[in-house]
Amino acid sequence: MGVDHSHEKFYSALHYAVGNADSLQGRLERVLICVDDLPRGSFPDDETWERYETLMRKCASRAATGSEGKFAATASQMSNDEAAKCLQKAFSIFTNIAESYARAKR
């Protein structure tokens, strides 16, 4: 799997987030679920990979209770501002991936 895989995953997840009326926390949770477990080889460089890893750790930092997932446990406790900042970080990561994807397609 290469950058094309992460491009597809991030694009799909962020497309959902932009067009959905869920709460910011719900949209963030969905984005994280969609891009969870992407391997290192799906990222164009170490910096983008590290930013992804940092975002994923931050957004799964609270223990799940019951049947809620790791992202729901954390996102549901975030303020709108925190969730929006995490969505912006996801978009920024996607931008780096998209630029690399475009260069590879030339």
C-alpha positions in Angstrom: 0.0 0.0 0.0 1.2 3.4 -0.8 0.2 7.0 -0.7 -2.8 6.2 -2.9 -4.3 4.2 -0.1 -4.0 6.9 2.5 -5.2 9.5 0.0 -8.4 7.4 -0.6 -9.0 6.9 3.1 -8.5 10.5 4.1 -10.4 11.9 1.1 -13.4 9.7 1.8 -13.4 10.4 5.6 -13.0 14.2 5.2 -15.6 14.3 2.4 -18.0 12.7 4.9 -17.0 15.2 7.7 -17.6 18.3 5.5 -21.0 17.2 4.3 -22.5 15.7 7.5 -24.6 17.5 10.1 -23.3 15.4 13.0 -21.6 17.2 15.9 -17.9 18.0 15.4 -17.1 15.3 17.9 -19.1 12.8 15.8 -17.5 13.8 12.6 -14.1 13.6 14.2 -14.8 10.1 15.5 -15.9 9.0 12.0 -12.8 10.4 10.4 -10.5 8.7 12.9 -12.3 5.3 12.4 -11.8 5.6 8.6 -8.1 6.4 8.8 -7.2 4.2 11.8 -4.4 1.6 11.3 -2.9 3.1 8.2 0.6 1.6 7.9 3.8 3.8 7.7 4.1 3.0 4.0 0.9 4.9 3.3 2.5 8.2 4.1 4.9 10.3 2.0 7.4 11.1 4.6 8.3 10.8 8.3 6.9 14.2 9.3 3.5 13.4 7.9 3.6 10.0 9.5 4.5 11.5 12.9 1.7 14.1 12.7 -0.7 11.2 11.9 0.5 9.2 14.9 0.3 12.2 17.2 -3.2 12.9 16.1 -4.3 9.3 16.5 -2.8 9.0 20.0 -4.4 12.3 21.1 -7.8 11.2 19.9 -7.6 7.8 21.5 -6.2 8.9 24.9 -9.3 8.1 27.0 -10.4 4.6 27.9 -13.5 3.3 26.3 -16.4 2.4 28.5 -19.0 -0.2 27.5 -19.3 -0.7 23.8 -18.0 2.8 22.8 -14.9 2.8 20.8 -11.6 4.4 21.6 -12.2 7.4 19.5 -15.8 7.9 20.7 -14.5 7.9 24.3 -12.1 10.7 23.6 -14.0 12.7 21.0 -17.1 12.8 23.1 -15.2 14.6 25.9 -13.7 17.2 23.6 -15.1 20.7 23.3 -16.2 21.9 19.9 -12.9 23.9 19.6 -10.8 20.8 20.4 -12.7 18.7 17.9 -12.4 21.3 15.2 -8.7 21.7 15.8 -8.3 17.9 15.4 -10.3 17.9 12.2 -8.1 20.7 10.9 -5.0 18.6 11.7 -6.5 15.7 9.8 -7.1 18.0 6.9 -3.6 19.3 7.0 -2.2 15.7 7.0 -4.5 15.0 4.0 -3.1 18.0 2.2 0.5 16.6 2.5 -0.7 13.2 1.3 -2.7 14.8 -1.6 0.3 16.8 -2.7 2.5 13.7 -2.8 -0.3 11.7 -4.5 -0.5 14.4 -7.2 3.2 14.4 -7.8 3.2 10.6 -8.1 0.4 10.7 -10.7 2.3 13.1 -13.0 
